Amino acid sequence: MTTTEVAGDAELGRVHYWRVTGPGLAVAAVVVMLGVRFFLVISKYSINVFFYDQWDYLTPFFRHQPSIAELFFWQHGPHREGIGLIADKFLFPVTHWNARTDSFLIGGSIFAAMLLALRLKCKLFGALSYSDVAIPLIFLSLVQYETLVGTPNPAHSGLPLLLTMLYCLAVLGRNRLLRYSFILGLNFLLIYTGFGFFMGVVTVCVFLLECYWIRRHITSVPLAHALVGLSAAAASLASFFIDYKLWPATDCFEIPHHHWLQYFEFTALMFSAFVVPGRLYVSPAITVLGAAILLVAVSLLVWHLMHLLKGTRSGMHLIGAAMLSYCLLFATSTSIGRLCLGLNAAFTSRYSTLLIPAFLAMYFFLLSKPWRGKRNLVLTLWILLLVPAAMRTRRAELRGYANGKRDWANCYVRTENIYYCDQSANFRVYPHPEENDLQSKLDYLKQHHLNLFFEPNPK
């Protein structure tokens, strides 16, 4: 072999090496960059004082030593707390009820969900590619800053997102018994953990689809097995409503709204908020953008369902339909429950976390098509759509929460006067202190040296 041939082989080896390892390194670099920023934001802007809804859903901890069952079934607003409060039961004693614990728990849940999404992509489409940087851009966007540092409730969306990714991976299991068991187990946890509730509806439909395939001889699964799964899924969903109280969480709730077309507009604005990097306000352009994304999501759901009903037993179609159905059910119910607050309420940051599966499903659809040789261009345009909102740090909003909480907590430690600190800090940690006996809860924290009373200067 000549020197030229040896050099040529070495060059081919280097090209092959970078072709194989380059995508993984690129995705890893973006994960590290966004991940470090994600947790630095939590560390810098989360403050050790409870805020708004936390004073409500943590009520069992102020009364006694609550049991796991009581915490799991505890209802706050329209949903239950599930494994969110169970995590706090074990974490609060070792952190002296540090409110930052929930912020880091949520951040860790979202980060883990992102890693599971990368695994899901590999199982569906093969090895990592450069375009997979879209996944950390979707999951680690600070558009969801309220979820992290506003009123951090792990049950609301962080843990449901993690459970949803586990659910999607379970759908791809080959062993039927294990697949059914994991799906039904995760489904039960989702139903009782925040807005994971809507996955209960999806799971019933998944087993109905399985029964449909069996009737059409598309699958050889015994009908009895599918019926048992369907019965368990339906029973889990029905159990949620035992001792359930209708609690819309808004005083102005009305149904139907007198401008019913605004339900669609509200839902569209929720989707536009995920990709608009600048200040959010209702405008024709932002509404049209959101409507376009919403229509794409609905169209993709119909496309997946048509394939499934035709007997296409594809994991990609089943997972895509599940993720899109879940997000659309959540977005629709949110528009019904929150429209009375005005269209601007659609931009609420904490809703964004529960729209992540829809954007992941859209990305998976783009991966599934060749696009007449323009696939790389289409994927590049998708990433460019995500980058501006994902990369924006949102310092003004973060500082607003952090400075307000810190000033109020420092004031209260000095004066122990709720109303004075509301005025002094120009910030409230709870809107109506007399309604949930805030004073007695603060007294409890002081007596036991917890939360803002554990540290002289809350962080």
LINBELNOR-V394904 format. One record per pair of residues at least 6 apart in sequence whose ideal C-beta (glycine too) atoms are under 6 Angstrom apart, sorted by sequence separation. I is the first residue (numbers start at 1). J is the second residue. If there is no record, write none. Layout:
I:J
I:J
//
This chain:
60:66
95:101
173:179
190:196
191:197
213:219
422:428
445:451
452:458
74:81
214:221
273:280
338:345
371:378
446:453
430:438
445:453
190:199
191:200
214:223
308:317
412:421
60:70
72:82
91:101
147:157
307:317
411:421
74:85
170:182
214:226
366:378
170:183
304:317
366:379
408:421
411:424
71:85
272:286
411:425
71:86
211:226
418:433
187:203
210:226
304:320
305:321
366:382
118:135
272:289
304:321
408:425
68:86
71:89
87:105
117:135
272:290
407:425
57:76
167:186
207:226
268:287
271:290
408:427
166:186
269:290
408:429
114:136
207:229
268:290
271:293
163:186
207:230
268:291
271:294
301:324
404:427
57:81
300:324
330:354
114:139
163:189
207:233
268:294
163:190
267:294
297:324
327:355
110:139
204:233
203:233
204:234
327:357
326:357
327:358
160:193
163:196
159:193
160:194
323:357
324:358
160:195
160:196
200:237
324:361
155:193
156:194
323:361
155:194
107:148
320:361
106:148
409:452
320:364
103:148
191:236
103:149
106:152
106:154
110:158
113:161
117:165
120:168
184:232
188:236
50:99
103:152
105:154
109:158
113:162
116:165
120:169
123:172
180:229
191:240
409:458
48:98
49:99
102:152
109:159
112:162
48:99
48:100
102:154
106:158
113:165
109:162
46:100
46:103
42:103
270:331
282:343
297:358
42:104
267:331
42:107
300:365
87:154
280:347
39:107
267:335
266:335
84:154
84:155
263:335
82:155
266:339
81:155
273:347
84:159
83:159
270:346
262:339
266:343
269:346
274:352
266:346
270:351
274:355
257:339
254:340
253:340
252:340
248:337
218:311
53:151
52:151
209:308
51:151
27:128
34:136
38:140
30:133
46:149
24:128
26:130
45:149
23:128
27:132
31:136
23:129
27:133
30:136
34:140
42:148
83:189
23:130
84:193
82:192
83:193
275:385
82:193
277:388
80:192
277:389
275:389
79:194
277:392
79:195
79:197
202:322
202:325
202:326
199:326
198:326
143:274
198:329
198:330
195:330
172:315
171:318
171:319
168:319
195:354
78:247
77:247
77:249
124:316
161:353
164:357
157:353
157:354
146:349
147:350
145:349
146:350
144:349
147:353
144:352
143:352
144:353
139:356
138:356
138:359
138:360
134:363
125:367
117:360
143:389
131:379
141:389
134:383
137:386
141:390
145:394
150:401
134:386
142:394
145:397
149:401
137:390
145:398
45:398
97:450
96:450
97:451
47:402
49:405
45:402
47:405
96:454
47:406
49:409
55:430
51:429
62:441
56:436
55:436
62:444
49:452
48:452
49:458
48:458
47:458
48:459
//
